[in-house]
Amino acid sequence: MGSLWLGLLLAGIIVACLLLALYISRLPESAKFCFIKPKLIEGIYEPLVMLENMGQDCLRQIGNKSVELIFDIDKNLPAKLYGDEKRLRQVMMSLLENGIQYAETGYVRLLLKVYPVTENDTMEMHVSVKDTGKGISQQEIERLFSFRRAHRPGEGQESAGNSLYVSQRLIRRMGGEIRVKSEEGRGSEFWFAVQQRIEDPAPAAVIKLPENGRSPKVSAKFSNPYREEALMTLLNMYKISFIPYDILQDVGMMADYLFTDYGVFCEAEQEMLELVRRRENICVLENPQREHKKIEGVTIVYHPFFSWNFCRFINKEG
């Protein structure tokens, strides 16, 4: 009799475990993380390719909003790293999407810096996402990374708060911590640091100087200051000379490369063609989600404009 009861007890435990597993499997990801420890699946990946794909996803979310997407990426970011690309991308996209959702104008900026770690060919990656959205109150910050926090108006079932909860769990699993500072009406900034193993230490984005060793001369004319700021950051990073567009016109100089955006180019196409050495050396930044006519001969770059597509344009790599 005792064996029968023991058998029934064991069967009941097994059924309960199966029902619990079925229940957990049907939960959204954020709820699953209340029951299970996030699992990392690590491998070799190319961080700049990951960032390029992230940028296009963010532009789709921005659509026609007057929000500038800015990527400020360390030029020393290695070509290949070893880590969980999928989870790292998930966290960065969560922070970017959160910023895009609440910024109606201004910008969302991703800043990525790398610092060498002496042991085991490892580097520390510092990631920051800053936006000009409506900001977060101190009271809300205290429960921002908690599961099932109060929803903001307009949030769906998998709220921004729950995606931040998931992101915090993932970054803690990688040995880091997401932190935030914000002020209502003045935007927010989220940041974290994680270590990744270096597989290929060569910088992924480099400028190949011509045989004569002369640094190219660059000029620009944009419709908003954020794009000019992003370009100036790149020029300073790679120590490339800049000639203000007005000076270029006044003294009749010619630039090796001219950066602009779609709206400005359409207004001043003939003028610009007289100030640059070759038509294909005009780089027009455009959001692929916005309607625009095809422009023959010039180089179209879908921003965010950062070290990856900047170097490819200067090096004529397509």
C-alpha positions in Angstrom: 0.0 0.0 0.0 2.8 2.3 0.9 4.5 1.7 -2.5 1.2 2.6 -4.2 0.9 6.0 -2.4 4.6 6.7 -3.1 4.0 6.0 -6.8 1.0 8.3 -6.9 2.9 11.0 -5.1 5.8 10.8 -7.6 3.4 10.8 -10.5 1.7 13.9 -9.0 5.0 15.7 -8.7 5.9 14.8 -12.3 2.6 16.1 -13.6 2.9 19.3 -11.5 6.4 19.8 -13.0 5.2 19.3 -16.5 2.3 21.7 -16.0 4.7 24.3 -14.5 7.1 23.9 -17.5 4.1 24.3 -19.9 3.0 27.4 -18.0 6.4 29.0 -18.1 6.9 28.2 -21.8 3.7 30.3 -22.6 4.8 33.3 -20.6 6.4 36.4 -22.2 10.2 36.5 -22.0 10.2 39.0 -19.2 8.0 36.8 -17.0 10.1 33.7 -17.8 13.1 35.4 -16.3 11.3 35.5 -12.9 11.6 31.6 -12.9 14.8 30.8 -14.9 18.3 32.2 -15.0 19.1 33.7 -18.5 21.4 31.5 -20.5 24.2 33.0 -22.6 25.1 31.4 -25.9 28.5 32.8 -26.8 30.4 32.9 -30.1 32.5 35.0 -32.5 30.8 38.1 -33.9 31.5 41.3 -35.8 30.4 44.2 -33.7 30.3 46.8 -36.4 28.1 44.6 -38.6 25.8 44.1 -35.6 25.6 47.9 -35.1 24.9 48.6 -38.8 21.9 46.2 -38.6 20.7 47.8 -35.4 20.9 51.2 -37.0 18.5 50.1 -39.8 16.1 48.6 -37.3 16.1 51.9 -35.3 15.5 54.0 -38.4 12.4 51.9 -39.2 11.1 52.7 -35.7 11.8 56.4 -36.1 10.1 56.6 -39.4 9.1 60.2 -40.1 9.7 61.5 -36.5 12.0 64.5 -36.2 14.5 62.4 -34.2 18.1 62.1 -35.2 19.8 58.7 -34.5 23.5 59.2 -33.6 26.0 56.4 -33.2 29.4 57.4 -31.6 31.5 54.3 -31.9 35.1 54.0 -30.7 37.5 53.7 -33.7 39.5 51.1 -31.7 36.5 48.7 -31.6 38.0 45.3 -32.6 36.9 43.6 -35.8 35.8 40.4 -34.0 34.7 39.7 -30.5 33.6 36.6 -28.6 30.4 36.9 -26.5 26.7 36.5 -26.7 25.9 38.8 -29.7 22.2 38.1 -29.6 21.7 39.0 -26.0 24.0 42.1 -26.2 22.1 43.3 -29.3 18.8 42.7 -27.5 19.9 44.9 -24.6 21.2 47.7 -26.7 18.1 47.6 -28.9 15.8 47.7 -25.9 17.6 50.9 -24.6 17.5 52.5 -28.1 13.8 51.6 -28.7 12.9 53.0 -25.3 14.7 56.3 -26.2 13.0 56.5 -29.6 9.6 55.8 -28.2 9.7 58.8 -25.8 11.7 61.3 -27.9 9.5 63.3 -30.2 12.3 65.7 -31.3 16.0 65.9 -30.8 18.1 62.8 -30.8 18.8 59.3 -29.5 22.6 58.8 -29.2 24.4 55.5 -28.8 28.0 55.9 -27.4 30.3 52.9 -27.4 33.8 53.0 -25.9 36.3 50.2 -25.5 39.1 49.8 -22.9 41.7 47.1 -22.8 41.8 44.6 -20.0 45.3 43.1 -19.4 44.1 39.5 -18.7 42.9 36.9 -21.3 42.8 39.1 -24.4 39.7 40.8 -23.0 38.3 44.3 -23.4 35.7 46.2 -21.5 32.9 47.6 -23.6 31.1 50.7 -22.2 27.7 51.4 -23.7 25.6 54.5 -23.2 22.2 55.4 -24.7 21.1 59.1 -24.2 17.9 60.7 -25.5 16.0 64.0 -25.5 12.7 62.5 -24.4 10.4 63.5 -21.6 12.6 62.0 -18.9 11.8 59.9 -15.8 10.9 60.9 -12.3 13.0 59.8 -9.4 10.1 57.8 -8.0 9.8 55.9 -11.3 13.6 55.3 -11.6 13.5 53.4 -8.3 11.2 50.8 -9.8 12.3 51.0 -13.4 14.0 47.6 -13.5 11.3 45.8 -11.5 9.0 43.3 -13.1 5.4 44.4 -13.6 6.0 48.1 -12.8 3.2 50.5 -13.6 2.8 51.0 -17.3 3.2 54.3 -19.0 0.3 55.4 -21.1 0.3 53.8 -24.5 2.6 50.8 -23.6 1.8 47.4 -24.9 1.7 44.1 -23.1 5.5 43.8 -23.1 6.0 47.2 -21.6 9.2 49.3 -21.7 9.6 48.6 -18.0 9.5 44.8 -18.5 12.0 45.0 -21.4 14.3 47.0 -19.1 13.8 44.3 -16.4 14.9 41.6 -19.0 17.9 43.8 -20.1 19.0 44.2 -16.5 18.9 40.5 -15.9 20.9 39.8 -19.0 23.6 42.4 -18.3 23.9 41.1 -14.7 24.4 37.6 -16.2 27.2 39.1 -18.3 28.8 40.6 -15.1 27.6 44.2 -15.5 24.8 46.5 -14.2 22.5 48.9 -16.1 22.4 52.4 -14.5 20.3 55.4 -15.3 20.2 59.1 -14.7 17.3 61.2 -15.8 15.4 64.4 -15.2 11.8 65.0 -16.1 11.5 67.1 -19.2 15.3 66.8 -20.0 15.7 63.2 -21.3 17.4 60.1 -19.9 20.7 58.3 -20.1 21.2 54.5 -19.6 24.7 52.9 -19.5 26.4 49.7 -18.7 29.8 48.0 -19.1 30.6 44.3 -20.0 33.7 42.4 -20.9 34.1 40.7 -24.2 37.0 38.5 -25.4 38.9 39.8 -28.4 39.1 37.4 -31.4 40.6 39.8 -33.9 42.3 42.9 -32.3 42.6 44.9 -35.6 40.2 47.9 -35.6 37.2 47.1 -37.8 37.0 50.7 -39.3 40.2 52.3 -40.6 41.0 55.0 -43.1 43.3 53.9 -45.9 45.3 56.9 -46.9 46.3 57.3 -50.6 49.9 56.4 -51.7 51.0 60.0 -51.4 50.0 60.0 -47.8 47.9 63.2 -48.0 45.0 63.4 -45.7 41.7 64.1 -47.6 40.0 67.5 -47.2 36.4 67.3 -46.2 33.5 69.8 -46.2 29.9 69.5 -45.2 26.5 71.2 -45.3 23.6 69.7 -43.3 20.0 70.6 -42.4 20.5 70.0 -38.7 23.3 70.4 -36.2 23.3 66.8 -34.9 24.6 65.4 -38.3 27.3 68.1 -38.4 28.3 67.2 -34.8 28.5 63.5 -35.7 30.7 64.2 -38.7 33.0 66.5 -36.7 33.4 63.7 -34.1 34.5 61.3 -36.9 36.9 63.8 -38.5 38.6 64.5 -35.1 38.7 60.8 -34.4 40.5 60.1 -37.7 42.5 63.4 -37.8 41.0 64.6 -41.1 41.0 68.2 -42.2 37.7 70.1 -42.3 37.0 73.1 -44.5 33.7 75.0 -43.6 31.3 75.1 -46.6 31.1 78.9 -46.6 34.9 79.2 -46.9 34.9 76.6 -49.6 32.6 78.8 -51.6 34.3 82.1 -50.8 37.9 81.1 -51.8 37.0 78.7 -54.6 38.7 75.7 -53.1 37.7 72.1 -53.9 37.1 69.4 -51.3 38.0 65.8 -51.7 34.7 64.8 -50.1 31.5 66.6 -49.4 28.9 65.4 -46.9 25.3 66.6 -46.9 21.8 65.3 -46.6 19.0 64.8 -49.0 17.1 68.0 -48.5 20.1 70.3 -48.7 21.5 68.4 -51.8 18.2 68.9 -53.7 18.4 72.6 -53.1 22.1 73.1 -53.9 23.1 70.3 -56.3 24.8 72.4 -59.0 26.6 74.5 -56.4 27.9 71.4 -54.7 29.1 69.8 -57.9 31.4 72.8 -58.4 33.0 72.4 -55.0 34.0 68.7 -55.0 36.5 66.8 -57.2 34.2 64.0 -58.3 30.4 63.6 -58.2 30.6 60.2 -56.4 32.6 61.9 -53.7 29.4 63.6 -52.5 27.9 61.6 -49.6 24.2 62.2 -49.1 22.8 61.0 -45.8 19.2 59.7 -45.9 16.8 57.8 -43.8 15.6 54.8 -46.0 12.1 55.0 -44.4 11.5 58.5 -45.8 10.4 59.1 -49.4 13.0 60.5 -51.7 13.8 60.4 -55.4 16.8 58.5 -56.8 19.9 60.7 -57.2 22.3 59.5 -59.9 26.0 59.4 -59.4 26.4 60.5 -55.7 26.9 58.1 -52.8 23.8 57.5 -50.6 24.5 56.5 -47.0 21.7 55.5 -44.8 22.5 57.0 -41.4 23.2 56.6 -38.5 26.5 57.8 -39.8 29.4 56.3 -37.8 32.9 54.9 -38.2 31.8 51.9 -40.2 30.0 53.6 -43.2 32.3 56.7 -42.9 35.4 54.6 -43.5 33.8 52.6 -46.2 32.8 55.8 -48.0 36.3 57.4 -47.7 38.0 54.1 -48.8 35.5 53.7 -51.7 34.5 50.2 -50.5 30.9 50.4 -51.6 
